[in-house]
Amino acid sequence: MADEALSAGAAARRLGVAVTTLRTWHQRYGLGPSEHVPGHHRRYTPADLARLEIMRRLTVDGVAPAEAARWARQAPGTVPPEPGARLRRQPQLGAATVAQRAAAVAPRAARDGGGTAIPVGRAGPVARGLARAAMRLDSVAIGETIAQAIATDGVVATWDGLLRPVLAGIGERHAATAALIEVEHLASRCVSEALAAAARSHPTAGPARILLSCADEEQHTLPLEALGAALAETGVGYRMLGARVPVAALLEAVNRTGPAAVVLWSHTPATADPDQLAALLAAPRRPLLVLAAGPGWQADTLPTGVVRPVDLTEAVSLAVAVRDSLDPSTIG
Ligand code: B12
């Protein structure tokens, strides 16, 4: 049992709620961790998590927390409430409908990927927790989950293993239902903020040799923001122009700052005009490397000399190689 027990932070991520919410549920409703290892903080067992999952589902469905907690504490297969719990009344039938209670005790797998849930493919429990937090528009839990993942696994692993599956799932669900625009916008904002915070926590001293820019009219910035945060984490200086950069403005930035590499992001064919790349190659201060990044670009339409990284890892490696070739003192 000890191996399966989780800290408060890990339990919150698993459930997709903020740690502060977990603390409140513990203090007010007695839904706390029951496993006690001498000399350590108490940990959440699978039975504790089962109770908390019921609590989460019922509160999402609009059941008052005190009543949701009563149902959570008495659900089959869960442990009895802690001796110190403040609420000890037996559950009474109130606002929770039979359907709500059934949904609360049904195995989670029955809902994932169906209904209004965001599908995350084979991504793990943290991604499912993040997807649930996104569905609840819970920006605190989203931010905490991403920050924790970046601190533990780094930017590249967090982008590939956590953020991409959830973003793709939001896109998939939106394409199928035309809904979830509010989820997409709020989640995008939270991802952006978390990546910016990660980038800020690694200030780079050397020259900003890499220029990151979206193609003209391109609004999808998150993969480029992930690249920026990953570069900062690796100690590579960069400038970020962000969304919707007209080609004249891009050329102006190139001519004023003389970057060694330019990464031009296009997410959809609508913004992937190869003339933008050709203009970069013809610039008076032509960068050593021009990268056409993103699924918008079509390999067979790219001007000769343009490189097309397939993922974040490759884009980071290319940028690091350019930096190292110009600033060898930074190697190692
Ligand atoms: C968030 C989002 C938005 C946000 C963007 C916010 C922001 N700041 O970035 C907003 C709301 C602004 C938005 C707007 C629109 N969006 Co949008 N959006 C998305 C969503 C959900 C995630 C985008 C993302 O960050 N993807 C990153 C990862 C998840 O993408 P990926 O495919 O796994 O990544 C591939 C490559 O990019 C590569 N890769 C991944 N990361 C990296 C990193 C680097 C550095 C490199 C080199 C490669 C790389 O590996 C992957 C495998 O090929 C996608 C869904 C999706 N599947 O992407 C839709 C999606 C991209 N959007 C779509 C559409 C249609 C739009 C709009 C036109 C909607 C509209 N009607 O207004 C506008 C476009 C406006 C414009 N001109 O740019 C479509 C595009 C369809 C298409 N192929 O043309 C998608 C696919 C949704 C869908 N299924 O329909 N969107």
Residues whose N, C-alpha, C, O or C-beta is under 5 A from the ligand:
A	BS01	B12	R164 L167 A168 I170 G171 E172 A175 E184 S188 E217 E218 Q219 H220 T221 L222 P223 L227 H267 T268 P269 A293 G294 P295 P309 V310 D311 L312 A315
